[in-house]
């Protein structure tokens, strides 16, 4: 059960509107094929109600309404009516899983709390709704008041409850405790369908999921990219990996689409995926060491079962101070460039030198490095900006006038846009359209500004492009954000003009076949 749209939205600073929730619900159910999704908490807001209604209407048309779940509370029939009126049929009822919570927060006895729960479950049955139960703070309940936990589950077994969900609400468990407590649950109550809900406060959420599954726990809760309150929840991608590779547990999840949904959630949440995030991080399928690249070339010596193609990714070989000839050779093969031994040595030395200066070297930098190092004509500055003027005025749309030189011929164009860079790009693509030239499509735009409050600091702009199915990155460095973006743009256009990217696209198509 994925709870990105409910628990994931409790991440500080994250809020999804109804269109975004509907889009992510569709991706999770139809693309990744999760079994269930928890989409909201009852009684939060009118906007939340509208979002749930949109999702339930969508799910009803696709005969998957029972996959849509909403968190509700022991509040008589208030949550039940809210969820019912929103079109949902499943309530995930939040009850107290520790004696400390029931006494300290509700100021009730265990028997009184269970009597309230029983009334709500009976009312849900009359409304033709299914009930799952969260035992909030269950992990601390098992540590400090296990007899209370046993009592609660025993009472819930007498009610019409489909699943009992065991949350490590404060993320306090380690894998040994998780295994011990979950074993206790499935042994003591063999007829109950238990879910385990991990939090990542000690960076052990995935390890605890692993331990819980070994005991016979039947359900696991995840979020995309590990979103969630405080340190977050167990990431969906990592759980897919351990399900398929370590535990070999049967599931319906489509791992090939996990990267797609991960990027969508990254964009909608505004929280970037860490570059070293397992499976979905940008660099996790990038080999940095030259020794590793050499081993991969000879017999895939540094591959593991997490092959990037499983997740819609490709393996890459980083360029930097730890790069050897093997890394550079792998990248040159992708670009369709061949160098003799002496040229390869010189280029390798330059890449290492750049890495020592902490400069990031990308595959798109290689033709320029080759041209600079070998003083060859392999890469020409075929496209140049002769001049540009960017105008920004209050209450007027930004205006860009540019003068571009392509293979020695000058082209001028003017355009307005929603920002200075947008106006520049519109003018640039007008020239390309007149010449019937194919241009790359901007996929991602990332600006990095050093901290410290210096307004004259250098700004790095990193732009991700798609050119005929090939993903490329270019960067620009300037004291002005727009100038840095323009520098990155002209750089990638020169690489395309030189033809290496066309060869890369052809190579990618050939490998796919």
N, C-alpha and C positions, 0 to 999 in steps of 0.2 A: 504494500500500500504506500503510494507516494503522497507526501503531505507538504509538497513545495508551496501549494496555494494557501495552506493554512499555517502550519508551523514555520515553513520557510519564510512566509510573509512577516513573521515576528522578528526577522533580522532587522537590526537597527537601520533606519533610513530606507527600508524597502516597502513599497506599497504598489500593488497592481490594480489597474482599473478593470472594469468588467470585460472590455474587449481583449485585454491582455490575458486575463484569467481564462476566458473562453478559448483563446488561441493555444495556451499552454495545456489546457485540459485535453484538447483535441490531439496535440502532439503526444502527450503522455499515453493516452488510451489507444490511439490509432497507429502512431508511429513506433513508440517504444513498447506498446502493448503491456503496460502495467495492469495488474488485476483490479486495483481499486485506487481512487484518488480522494483525498480529503481536501475539500475546496474552500472551507471557510469556518468561522466560528459564528454561532447564532447570536443575534441581538447586537452585533457590532455597529452597524450603520445602515442607512437606506441604500448606500452604494453597494455594500456587501450583499444585501438582500437582492438587489437587481442583478448582481453578478451571478449569484447562485441560481436565480431564476433563468438567466440566459443559458447557463451550463446544463441545468436539468431539462430545459426544453430541447436543447441540442441532443442530450443523451437519450431522451425519450424517443426521438425520431430514429435513433440508431439502436434501440432495444438494449441499452446498457445503463439504464437508470439506477440499478442496484449497485453499480460501480461508483456512484457518486455519494460521498459521505460528508457529513457536517458535524462539527463539534457542538455538543449541547450541554446544558447544565441541569443540576438537580434543583429546579425552580418551579415545582408544580408542573403546569403544562405550558409555561410561557415559551421555552425553547422549542418544545414539540410543535406548537402552533406556528412559530416563526419558520421552522424548517419545513413543515408540511405546506404552509402557504407559499414557500419558495419553490415547491415542486419536488423536493427530495423525499426519499423513502427510508434513508438510513441515518440514524443518529448515533454518533460516538459520544456516549454519556460520560462526562467527567465526574468520577467519584473519588473518594479519598482512599489512598492505598497505604497510609500509615496512621497509626494511632495518634501521633503528634498532630497531624493535619486535622483529623476529625475532631479532636478535642480543642486544639488551639485556634483553628479557623472557624469551625462550625459551632463549637461549644455544645456538642451533642455526644451522646453515647453511641457506640457502634450499632446497637440495636435500633436506636432512633434514626440513624443515618440510613440503615438498610430498609427500614420501614418506608422512608421517603423515596428511596430508589424503587422499591417494589410498586408503590403507587404509580410512579412515572412509567415503569415498564408495562404495567397493565393498561394504562391510558394509551401508550404507544401501540399496543396490540389492537385496541379498539379503532385506532386511526390507520391500521394496516401499515405500520412502520416497523422496520427492523431495528434492533438495538444491539450495539456493541458497547462495551464498558471499558473506559480507561481507569486504571487504578493509579491515580496521581500520587507521585512520590513512593511508588512501589518499592524501589530499590532501598530507600531508607527504612521503609516498613519492614523489609526482610532483614535489615541489619539490626533494627532496634525493637521491632514489635511483630515478629513472625506469626505469633498466635492470632493477632488481629487480622493479618492477611489471610490466614487459613479460614478464619471465621467468615470474612467477607466473601471469599470465593465459594465457600460452602453455601452461603445464602444465595449468591448469584446463580449457582447451579439449580436452585429451585425455581428460578424465574426464566422467562422466555428471552434469554440472552444468547446471541449467536457467537460472539467472540469476546474474550477477556484480554485486554491489552495491557502489557506490563511495561510502563515507562521508567527509564532511569532519568527521571525528571531533572535532576540537578547534575547529571553526568558524573556520579561519584564512583561508579563501579569499575573494577578491573576485570580482565578476562577470567581469572580464577573465580572471583565472586559471581560473575555472570553465569558461568558454567554450573557452579554449586546451586545458586538460587533457581535457575531455570530447570535444572535436573529435579530439584525438589518439587517444582510446580507440575511438571509433566508426569512425574512418578506418583505424586499424591492425588492428582486430578487427571487421570489418563483420558477421560472423555471430553475434556475441555479443549477448545481450539484457542491456543494462546498466540498472541502477537508480541513481539519485542520491539521496543521503541528506544533507540539509543541517542544520547547526547554526547557531545565531543569535548567536554570541558578539560579532560586530561589527554586529549588526542587519542582516545582508545575506542571511539564509537565503532569503527569497522572491526576492530579486534573483538569487541564485545558481541557484535552481530555474528561473527564467526563462531564464537564460543556458544552463543545461544542456539544457533542452528544445529550444532553437533548434539544437542540434547533432545531434539525432536520438536522444538518450537516450530509452529506451522506458518507464521506470518512475520514479515519484517517491514519496518517503516523506514523510508528513505526520503531525502530531498535532493533535487537536482543541484549540483555544485556544492552540496553540504550546507545549504542555507539553513538558518534557524536561529533561535534565540541564543544569545551569548556566543559560544564557540561553534554553534551550529549542530546539525544532525549528521547521520551517516550518509555519505554521498551515494547517490544511485549508481553511478558508474563503478565505484569501487566494489559495491555489493554485487553488481553483475559479475565482476571479475572473480570474486571468491565463490560465488554460486556455481559458475561454469567451470572454473579451473581447479579449485581446491576441494570443494565439497561435492562436485558433480551432481548437484541437485537439479531435478527436472524443473523447468520453468518456461514461461511463454515469452519472456522478455526478448526484444529485438535489439541486440547490442550494436548492430550496424548503424542505428539512428541515434545513439546516445550522444555523439558529438554534436549532431544537429540540434537536439533539444537543449544541450548544455550551452551552446552559443546563443540560442534564443533567450534563455533565462539570463545569461550574462548581460545581454543587451537591455532586456526589460527591467532587470533589477538594478542595473547600474554598477554592479559589483563585478570586477574583472576576475576571471579565473586565474589563480596563481599559475605562473608558467611551469612550475614543477608539480602541479596537481596530477596525481595518478590518472592515467587514461585520457583525460580531457585537457590537461595543460599543454600549452603550445610547444614546450620543449621536451616533453616526456618521450617522444619518439625520435629525438635528435641525439646522435652519438657525437660526443665532443672529442674523445681521445682518438688520436691517430692509430693507436694500437687496436682499438675496437673496430675502426673502419677497415683496417687491414685484415683482421680476423673475419669480419663479415664478408669481405671480398673472397676469401679463401674457402670458408665453409660455414658461413653464418654462425660463427663461434660465439657471438655476443647477442644472439637473439634469445628471447624467452617466449613463453606461450602468449604473452600479450602482444600479438602481432598487430601493427597499426591498421592493417587492412580490415581487421575484424570490426573496427570502430569507425570506418570511413576516413582513415588517416593514411599518411604516407611516412615512411622513414626518411629522416634527413641527417645530414652530416655537418656538424657545426664547424665554423671557421674561427680560429682564435689562436692563442699562444700554445695550446696543447694539440693543435692540429698537426698532422703529419702529411706526407705526400698522399697517403691513402684517402684521407678526408677530402683533400683538394681534388684528387682524381675522381672521386665519386660525384662531386659537384660539377666538375667539368664534363663528365659523361652526360649528366642531366642537361647541360647546356649545349652539348654537341661540339665541344672544343677539345682539340688534341694539342698537347705540348710535348716537345722533346725533353730529354732528361735534364739538360742544363736550364731550360726555361722553367721547368717544373721546380727546380731547386730555387731559382730566384723568386718565383711567385710564393713558394712556401715560406721563404725567409721574410718576405714582406708581410704576409698574413700573420706570422708569429710576432713580428715587430709591432704591428697594429694591435694585436691582442695584448701585448705587454703594456701598451698605453691605455688599456681598458676600452678600446674602441670596438664596437660591435661590427663584425664583418658578415655580410650576408651573401647568398649565392649571386644576387644581382650586382654585388660589388666586384665580383671576379673579373668580368670583362674590362672594367676600368682599371683594376689593379694590373691586369696583364698589359694593357695599353701603356700604363705609366711605367711599369718595371721594364718592359721589353722595348719601349719606345717604338712600338709597332703601330700599324694602322688597323689592327684588328677591331678596335672600337673607335669610331669617329664621332666627334661632336656634331652629328648630322642635324640636330634640332637645337636651336639657340633662341633665347629670349633677347631680342634686340632692345626692346623697351616695353614698359608697361606703366600704366597710371591707374591707381585705385582711388576711388572717391567715396567718402563716407560722410553723409550729412544728416542732421536730425530731420526725421519725418520724410526722408526720401530714400528710395531703394539704392543700395550700393551700386556703383558703376565701375566697370573695368574696360580699359582700352589697351589692347596689346598689339605688339608688333613681333611676329614670329618668323624665324628663318628656318626653312626646311631644305636641306641639301642646296644651300646657296640662294634660294629664292625666297623673297619676302612676302609675308601675308599679314594683313592688318584686319582687326575685327574689334567690335565693341558690343558689350552686353550688360544687362542688369541682373542682379541676383539677390538672394536672401541674405547674403553676407559677402565680404570682399573676395574670399576665396571662391565662393559659389559663382560670383560674377565673373571672376577670372576663368574658371572652368567652363562656364557657358560660352564665353568668347573663344576659348581654345577649341572646344568641340565643334563650334560653328566652322572654324577653319578646317578641322578634320572632316566634317560632313561634306563640305564643299569639295574636298579632295577625294571623297569616298574612301577614306582611310579608317580602318577599324581601330578603335581606341580601347584601353582597359577600362574596367568598371570598378569604381571605388567601393570597397567592401567594409573597411574599418579605418578610422582616423583617430590617432592617439597622440595627444600632446603631453610632453613631459616637461614640467617647469621645476627647476631646482628650488628647494625650500630656502627660506632666509629673508624673503621680502625685498630682494633686489630687483627693481624693475628693469634693469639693463642686463639681467642674466640671459645667457644663451638658452634658447628654447629648442628642444628636439621634437620634430614632428615625424611620427612613424605612420605610414599609410600602407594598408593592405589592399592589393588590387586583384582582380580576376581578369586574366587575358586568355580567352579561348580555353577556359577550364584549368589554367595553370595559376595557382595562387602565388603572388610575388609581393615582396615588401620593399619599400624604398623609404629613405629617411632624408630629412633635411635639417640643417643646424643653422640657426640665425638668432639675432636678438629680437626679431619680429616673428610672431607665430605664422602670419600669412606668407612671409618670405620663405620661411622654412618649409611650408607646405608646397610652395611653388617650386623650390629647389628639388624637393622629393619627386614632384610630378614630372619635371623636365628630365630628371635622372632616369625614371622608368621609361619614359618615351624614347630616350636614346637607346636603352637596352633593346626595346622592341624594334626600333628602326634598324638596329644592327643585325637583327635576325636571330639572336640566340634564344629569345623567348618563343619564336615560331618553331624553332627546332625542338625546344623543350615540349611544346604542345604536341608536336608530331610524335615525339618520343613517348609521351604519356599515353597517347591514343594507341600507339603500337603495343606498349606494355599491357594496356587494358585488354587488347585482343588476345 
